[in-house]
């Protein structure tokens, strides 16, 4: 990964893009041990349920952070471009959009959608990480908020791994269960292209470029922290916090 500090020269747009992609190659959560277990079919059903339940909170808050960003965008052109993300996740009618499709996923793995929506079983670390992301986009500069979305540069890779591997390795998983991911194969590249173009055009000083890189690292940390929490609670050592979801097949690892 390209290291960059404000003491160095201004990068060209192409060098900035390379540095951003380098962050993904090093920090994106497809490298996390929990994801490797998920994709290889080595998780018990209850562990898959825990992933689906906790990931729902992240999915549900994406349009919240996007709405917060839209409220600060200075032009109709930018607001129109960004609001497609709201429709992608919230839908344009009840039962449509990414959040509704994720609820079909949680139902498909054997969870009660109403329980998942309540967030009663959420891991504390999941809530803290996701809320930190919403606050980041709400409070930092528009440039940093847009840059933090650039994990979408890497999401088609993880989806291409996830869908066939989960279908092959879990007999209770169907194409309908994983329907959330199909639109993301086109939505994520579209959104990433727009955000990358914006960042390359507007990060023109050393300070701005450093902030953009830090924003993407932060977002990668948000995703990684969620999987750290899942691994600790549901894989090893298997210590589930009070009040969090307890799968029927949960086994606490011996110390």
Protein Blocks (a to p, Z undefined) as FASTA:
>chain_A
ZZddfkbccddfklmmmmmmmmmmmmpcklpmklmmmmnopacfklmmmmmmmmmmmmmm
mmmmmmmmmmmpcbfklmmmmmmmmmmmnopaehiajklmmmmmmmmnopafklmmnomm
pcfklmmmmmmmmmmmmmmcfklmmmmmmmmmmmmmmmmmmmmmmmmmmmkbcfklmmmm
mmmmmmmmmmmmmmmmmmmmmmmbfklmmmmmmmmmmmmmmmmmmmmmmmmmmmogoiac
ehiacdfkbccddZZ
